[in-house]
Every structure is written in C-alpha cells, then in structure tokens.
Amino acid sequence: MKSIKAVPVRTMPSVALPFSVDALSEAARRHIRQALTVVAQEELKAFLGADVYARTDERRGYRNGTKNRTLTTSFGPTELVVPRALVFDGERRREWQSQIIPRYARRTREVDVALLGLYFGGVNTRRVKQAIRPLLKESPLSKSSISRVTVKLAEYFEAWRGRDLSGEDIRYVYLDATFMPVRCGGKNGNAERLPIMVAIGVRATGEKVLLSLAVMGSESAAAWGEFVGDMANRGLRRIVLAITDGNQGLERALLERWPKLAIQRCTVHKLWNLLGHAPKSQHDEVRKDYAAIINAGDVATAKAAYAAFVSKWRRKNESVARSLEEAGMDLLTFMNFPEAQWRSLKTTNIVERLNHEFRRRTKTQGVFPTQSSVLVLLFGLVASGMVRMRKIGGYETMETGVPVVENNSLKALSVA
C-alpha cells in the first residue's frame, strides 16, 4: 500500500498595516509608570507641606507607605505605585486622597472622553469595546463602562438645565422644536414622537449658546409657555428679539412673558407656506415676488414690494395673499438691525442646523427608553464639542448696540 505524502497546508498571512505598530507610543508606555509615580509624589509633597523625613510646624500629615493601582490611559493599562499618607484632621487622622489620580478611577478622563466620542458619534454601546481596543491595549472594559460614563454626563446635564441664567447677556433667541421617538410609560410603554424644544441664545459678543432643552407632550401654547417660563424663572432677561418658525403657540407664550419682545418670522418657513397655497405652475412667480420683499435693501422698498405682492396675488390667488398677510411686518423685523446681521436674523437656520445634527446623530438610535436619555444625548453632543456653534454673521456690529424694536400688534399691512 502506497504511503500518502502529506501536503503542507498553506495559511493566509495575517494582515499587517503599516501603522499597526506605533514605536513612539510603545516607548512612551514604558515611561508612563515612572512619570505618573513622580506626579503623585509631587502632589503629596505639596499637600503635606514637607519633604520626606522633614520636620516642620506646617506639616499636615505623614506618609504611610504605597499601594499599587492599575489605571487605563491612552497608552493602555498602566501599573502605578501611588503614595499613601495620613492627614491631620483635628484630633482624628484620615487617609489622603489624590486629586490627580482619584481613588476609584479606572481610566483617565482622556479615555472617558474617547468613549463618549464614540457614543456621540453613533457607535452602538456594545461595539464601543471593539472600536476602542487599539487605544486601550486589551485593558478590561465591561459593557457597563459606557453606561457609567453616561451616568456622570447625566449629572452634568441636570446641573446645566437648572443653572442660573441671570448672568447671561442674551440679545437674541432662536426657538424651534424637533421630534424624537421616546418610549412613554416605562419599558413596555408605547413609543411616541415627542417634540424636543430647543432654545439658542446669542450673547452681546455674537456667540451662540445652547440655553435650554426640554421634552414636551405637544407644541401647544401651554407647552411653549412652560418652556419659556422656565428660562425666565432662571433669570433670563434683556432679550431684544426672538426668531421663530411662526408657531402661534410659541409667539403667544413669548409675548405673554415679554410683551415688548420683537418677533422675527422665519422667511424660509413663510416661503414654504406660500408655495403650499399655490399650484406648481405659480411657484416660480411666487418666489420672485416674495424675494423682492425679503431681499430689499431697506424697509421702505420692502414694504412697497409687500404691498405690490398682496395687491397682485389677491387677484391671482387669494389664499397666497392671505398667507403673506398672516405674517405681517414680523417678516421684516430683521431690517431694524444692522445690515451685516440680516442674513443670520431673517431665518431660523441657526436652530434648524442644530436640530439637523440632532436628527442625523439619532437616526440609527431607534426609540429612546426615557425622556431624560434623549436630552442627555443631545446635550452631550453640544457640551462635548461634537456639535459646534460659531458666532452669528455680523457679530462685529453687536457692540454698537441693538435698536429698541417692539412687536407688531397689527399682523397685516393695510393696502390701499
């Protein structure tokens, strides 16, 4: 019987990317233990007010050996030797706690920021461990780690939404709502699309700041009234202008709270309203006539174009004319402000862009289990810098002061 010659089995070579080995990081990793140990020793020395074996009246305690710690840094798990000490506390003694290396910390803040960055970027929490493995160098990371990090973020959010606003010099406020799927009534409750109310303020320097976030049951006047009232009760004042999409409940809530507040109706939303009242064959003509109003160089020219629009469209399509009259002069409030700011003030684009980022991030999220979970995520996107807000256009003219503009109680412009 012939012997069967063994044929060697070929194995596929493993993939080795050119950046898979980072010599610089490996070299730094070898020295990170020594560096962190020195930092902890220097911190303890500064706290005690005395060096090793030094006898001084200012000494606040005594060293008491060392302890081993494992801390995950951006270079992976690192074994540390942390000094211990007993601190004088009246007649009692207590153990010294390092502020640089907190007692129960398992990771540096840099690693926690990386975890949140992945979470905010839309990575499923179950895949975070796999995504961040090259950074952590196989250090232990439980499934609940990201949950503990987000719990800390929730604490920051609670402090943020209850903060005092009396120190904020807010000149303009953009308000709008976006809808998110939220489960109501616990784990087995129904999922409903609830409005997330958003307020962005513009400081006297032109900087934008997220003022408030809240989940409400509807966009009613009562709901908006509660949202606006919360900001006012926390000290928000000195607002000159509010930019809205035309929601009647919102405008009513604003004027009840601040009767002299000027309202700017979003000119883009009003264009959509006009086109909704016109057949497609009239869209180009409506756009052209409407642009003559909104893009006018001064108030007088804009009012003349407004009157011409109403007069013309009363004959051609009365519902289009009525839709424009519904907004009245609130469409032109922006013209009372420096021209350099007109582009930023005439629409709600600033808050719409933020809501777009919210929707983009949450479109793969599914249903949020609670109202607080959606608010914490949206807050985190802004607080972490994942969503950035620049100064408004023409912010240089903010320092010249803003005009006193009262709201128009007469919505419609009478046309002879």
C-alpha positions in Angstrom: 0.0 0.0 0.0 1.4 3.3 -1.1 2.0 5.9 1.6 0.2 9.1 1.2 2.5 12.1 1.1 1.5 14.8 3.4 0.8 18.1 1.6 1.6 21.2 3.7 -1.4 23.4 4.3 -0.9 26.9 3.2 -2.1 29.5 5.6 -3.0 33.1 4.7 -0.6 35.6 6.0 -2.0 37.9 8.6 -2.7 41.5 7.6 -0.1 43.9 8.9 -1.0 47.5 8.3 2.0 49.9 8.1 0.6 51.9 11.1 -0.2 48.8 13.3 2.9 49.2 15.4 3.5 52.6 16.9 7.1 52.7 18.2 6.6 56.1 19.7 3.6 55.0 21.8 5.3 51.9 22.9 8.4 53.9 24.1 6.1 56.3 25.9 4.3 53.5 27.5 7.5 52.2 29.1 8.0 55.6 30.8 4.4 56.4 31.8 4.6 54.5 35.1 7.6 56.4 36.3 6.1 59.8 35.2 2.8 59.2 36.9 4.5 58.0 40.1 6.6 61.2 40.2 3.4 63.3 39.6 1.7 61.6 42.6 4.7 62.0 44.8 4.9 65.7 43.9 1.2 66.2 44.6 1.6 64.6 48.1 4.6 66.7 48.9 2.8 69.9 48.0 -0.2 68.8 50.1 1.8 67.9 53.2 4.0 71.0 53.0 7.1 69.0 53.8 9.5 66.6 52.1 10.3 63.1 53.2 11.5 63.0 56.9 11.3 66.8 57.1 10.1 68.1 60.5 8.2 71.4 60.2 5.4 73.0 62.1 3.5 73.4 58.8 3.4 69.7 58.1 -0.2 68.5 57.5 0.3 64.7 57.8 2.7 61.8 57.4 3.4 59.4 54.6 2.1 55.9 55.1 3.6 53.6 52.5 2.4 53.0 49.0 -0.3 51.0 47.1 -0.4 49.5 43.6 -3.0 50.8 41.2 -4.0 49.9 37.6 -5.1 52.9 35.5 -6.1 52.7 31.9 -4.5 55.6 30.0 -4.4 56.4 26.3 -1.3 54.1 26.2 -3.2 51.2 27.7 -3.3 49.7 31.2 -0.5 51.1 33.4 0.6 49.7 36.8 1.2 52.6 39.2 2.7 52.9 42.7 0.7 55.6 44.4 1.9 57.0 47.8 -0.3 56.9 50.8 -0.5 59.3 53.8 -2.4 60.1 56.9 -3.7 63.6 57.1 -4.3 65.6 60.3 -8.0 66.4 60.8 -8.3 67.9 64.2 -7.8 65.0 66.7 -8.5 62.4 64.1 -6.5 61.1 61.2 -7.8 60.4 57.7 -6.3 58.9 54.6 -5.0 61.3 51.9 -6.8 61.2 48.6 -5.0 62.2 45.4 -6.9 64.6 43.2 -4.8 63.8 40.1 -5.4 60.0 40.4 -8.9 59.8 42.1 -9.5 56.9 44.4 -11.8 54.8 42.4 -10.8 55.9 38.9 -10.1 53.1 36.5 -9.5 55.2 33.4 -8.1 58.7 32.7 -10.5 61.4 31.6 -9.0 61.3 28.2 -10.2 57.7 27.8 -13.6 58.5 29.1 -13.8 61.4 26.5 -12.9 58.9 23.8 -15.7 56.5 25.0 -18.2 59.4 24.9 -16.9 60.5 21.5 -17.7 57.0 20.1 -21.1 57.1 21.8 -22.0 60.5 20.5 -20.7 59.5 17.0 -23.4 56.8 16.8 -21.4 53.7 17.7 -23.5 51.1 19.4 -22.6 50.8 23.0 -21.9 47.0 22.5 -19.4 47.8 19.8 -17.5 50.5 21.8 -15.2 48.0 23.3 -14.2 46.6 19.9 -13.8 50.1 18.4 -11.6 51.4 21.2 -9.5 48.2 21.7 -6.4 49.5 19.9 -6.3 52.5 22.3 -6.9 50.5 25.4 -4.4 47.8 24.6 -6.8 45.0 25.7 -7.4 46.5 29.1 -10.6 45.4 30.8 -13.7 47.4 29.7 -17.0 46.0 30.8 -20.3 46.5 28.9 -21.4 48.8 31.7 -18.4 51.1 31.5 -20.0 53.4 28.9 -23.2 53.4 31.0 -21.3 54.6 34.0 -19.7 57.4 31.9 -23.1 58.5 30.6 -24.5 58.5 34.2 -21.8 61.1 35.0 -22.9 63.0 31.9 -26.5 62.9 33.1 -25.4 64.5 36.4 -23.7 67.4 34.4 -26.9 67.8 32.4 -29.1 68.1 35.5 -26.9 70.8 36.8 -26.8 72.5 33.4 -30.6 72.7 32.9 -31.1 74.1 36.4 -28.4 76.7 36.2 -28.9 80.4 36.8 -29.2 82.5 33.6 -29.2 85.9 35.2 -25.6 86.4 34.3 -26.1 85.8 30.6 -26.4 88.9 28.4 -28.6 87.4 25.8 -29.8 89.6 23.0 -31.5 87.2 20.5 -33.1 83.9 21.0 -33.8 81.2 18.3 -36.6 78.7 19.2 -37.8 75.6 17.5 -38.7 72.0 18.1 -37.7 68.7 16.6 -39.4 65.4 17.1 -37.8 62.2 18.5 -39.2 58.8 19.2 -39.4 58.3 23.0 -41.0 55.4 24.9 -43.7 56.6 27.3 -44.8 54.6 30.3 -41.7 52.5 31.1 -40.2 49.5 29.3 -43.4 48.2 27.9 -44.9 51.6 27.1 -45.7 52.9 23.7 -43.2 54.8 21.6 -44.3 58.3 20.5 -42.7 61.1 18.6 -42.4 63.9 21.1 -41.3 67.5 20.5 -37.8 68.4 21.8 -37.9 72.1 22.4 -34.6 73.9 21.7 -33.5 77.5 22.6 -30.3 79.0 21.3 -29.3 82.4 22.6 -26.9 85.0 21.1 -24.8 86.9 23.5 -23.8 90.5 23.2 -20.5 89.3 21.7 -22.3 87.4 18.9 -21.5 84.0 20.5 -24.2 81.3 20.3 -25.1 79.3 23.4 -27.5 76.5 24.0 -29.9 77.9 26.5 -32.4 75.1 27.2 -33.6 71.7 26.1 -36.9 70.1 27.1 -39.3 67.3 26.1 -42.9 68.2 25.9 -46.1 66.4 25.0 -47.0 68.8 22.2 -46.2 72.2 20.7 -49.2 73.9 22.3 -49.1 77.4 23.7 -49.2 75.9 27.2 -46.1 73.7 26.5 -44.2 76.6 25.0 -45.3 78.8 27.9 -43.8 76.3 30.4 -40.6 76.1 28.3 -40.2 79.9 28.0 -41.3 80.4 31.6 -38.6 78.1 32.9 -35.8 80.2 31.3 -37.4 83.4 32.6 -37.7 82.0 36.1 -34.0 81.1 36.0 -33.1 84.7 35.3 -33.1 85.1 31.5 -33.7 88.8 30.7 -32.8 91.7 28.3 -33.9 89.8 25.2 -34.5 92.1 22.3 -35.5 89.7 19.5 -36.9 86.2 19.1 -36.7 84.3 15.8 -39.4 81.6 15.3 -40.9 79.5 12.6 -44.3 81.1 13.0 -45.8 78.7 15.6 -48.7 80.6 17.1 -48.5 79.0 20.5 -44.8 79.9 20.8 -45.4 83.5 19.8 -48.2 83.8 22.3 -46.1 82.4 25.0 -43.2 84.8 24.3 -45.4 87.9 24.2 -47.1 86.9 27.4 -43.8 86.6 29.1 -42.1 89.6 27.5 -44.8 91.9 26.0 -42.3 94.3 24.3 -40.3 91.5 22.7 -39.8 91.8 18.9 -40.6 88.8 16.8 -38.9 87.8 13.6 -40.8 85.2 11.5 -38.6 82.8 9.6 -38.7 84.0 6.0 -37.9 80.5 4.6 -40.8 78.9 6.5 -43.2 81.6 5.2 -42.0 80.9 1.6 -42.9 77.2 2.1 -46.3 78.3 3.4 -46.9 80.5 0.3 -45.8 77.7 -2.1 -48.2 75.4 -0.3 -51.1 77.7 -1.2 -50.1 77.9 -4.9 -50.2 75.4 -7.7 -46.8 74.3 -9.1 -47.3 76.4 -12.2 -47.2 79.6 -10.0 -44.2 78.6 -7.8 -41.5 80.5 -9.8 -43.6 83.7 -9.9 -44.4 83.5 -6.1 -40.7 83.0 -5.4 -39.7 86.0 -7.5 -42.3 88.3 -5.9 -41.5 87.2 -2.4 -37.8 87.6 -3.0 -38.4 91.3 -3.9 -39.7 91.7 -0.3 -37.2 89.8 1.6 -34.1 90.8 -0.3 -34.9 94.5 -0.5 -32.2 96.9 0.6 -34.3 98.9 3.0 -37.6 98.9 4.9 -39.4 101.3 2.6 -38.5 99.2 -0.5 -39.5 96.0 1.3 -42.9 97.5 2.3 -43.6 98.7 -1.2 -42.8 95.2 -2.5 -45.0 93.7 0.2 -47.9 95.9 -0.8 -47.4 95.0 -4.5 -47.3 91.3 -3.7 -50.6 91.4 -1.7 -52.3 93.6 -4.4 -51.3 91.2 -7.2 -51.9 87.9 -5.5 -55.3 88.9 -4.2 -56.4 88.8 -7.9 -54.4 85.8 -9.0 -54.6 83.5 -5.9 -56.3 85.0 -2.8 -55.0 82.2 -0.4 -51.4 83.2 -1.2 -52.1 86.8 -0.4 -53.8 85.8 2.9 -50.8 83.6 3.8 -48.4 86.5 3.4 -50.8 88.9 5.4 -50.9 86.4 8.2 -47.2 87.1 9.0 -47.5 90.9 8.5 -44.5 93.0 9.3 -42.9 90.3 11.5 -41.2 89.2 8.3 -39.3 92.4 8.1 -38.3 92.9 11.8 -34.7 92.0 10.9 -34.4 95.2 8.9 -34.4 97.2 12.2 -31.0 95.7 13.0 -27.5 96.3 11.4 -27.5 95.0 7.8 -24.5 92.8 8.5 -26.7 90.7 10.7 -29.7 90.4 8.3 -28.7 87.0 6.9 -28.5 85.5 10.4 -31.7 87.1 11.7 -34.1 86.6 8.9 -34.4 82.8 9.3 -34.3 80.1 12.0 -31.5 78.4 10.1 -29.2 78.5 13.2 -31.5 76.3 15.3 -32.6 74.3 12.3 -28.9 73.3 11.7 -28.6 72.2 15.3 -31.8 70.1 15.0 -30.5 68.6 11.8 -27.3 67.5 13.6 -29.5 66.0 16.4 -31.6 64.1 13.9 -28.5 62.9 12.0 -27.0 61.5 15.2 -30.1 59.8 16.4 -31.5 58.3 13.2 -29.9 54.9 14.0 -30.7 55.2 17.7 -34.2 53.7 17.5 -36.6 54.5 20.3 -35.2 56.3 23.4 -36.2 54.5 26.6 -36.8 57.7 28.6 -37.2 61.4 28.1 -34.0 62.1 30.1 -32.0 59.7 27.9 -32.7 61.7 24.7 -32.0 65.1 26.4 -28.7 63.8 27.9 -27.5 62.7 24.4 -28.4 65.9 22.7 -26.9 68.0 25.5 -23.7 65.8 25.3 -23.3 66.5 21.5 -23.0 70.2 22.2 -21.2 70.0 25.6 -18.5 67.7 24.2 -17.9 69.8 21.1 -19.2 67.2 18.6 -21.6 69.9 17.5 -20.1 73.4 17.4 -21.8 76.8 17.1 -19.9 79.7 15.6 -20.7 83.4 16.2 -23.5 84.9 14.1 -22.7 86.7 10.9 -22.1 90.4 11.5 -21.2 89.8 15.2 -18.8 92.8 15.0 -21.8 95.1 14.9 -23.3 93.7 18.1 -21.2 96.1 20.2 -22.7 99.1 18.6 -25.9 98.3 20.4 -29.3 97.0 19.3 -32.3 99.1 18.5 -35.4 99.0 20.6 -38.0 97.2 18.5 -41.4 96.4 19.8 -43.6 93.6 18.3 -46.1 94.4 15.7 -49.6 94.0 17.1 -51.0 94.6 13.6 -50.2 91.5 11.7 -51.5 92.6 8.3 -50.3 95.6 6.3 -53.2 97.5 5.0 -53.0 98.0 1.3 -54.9 100.9 -0.4 
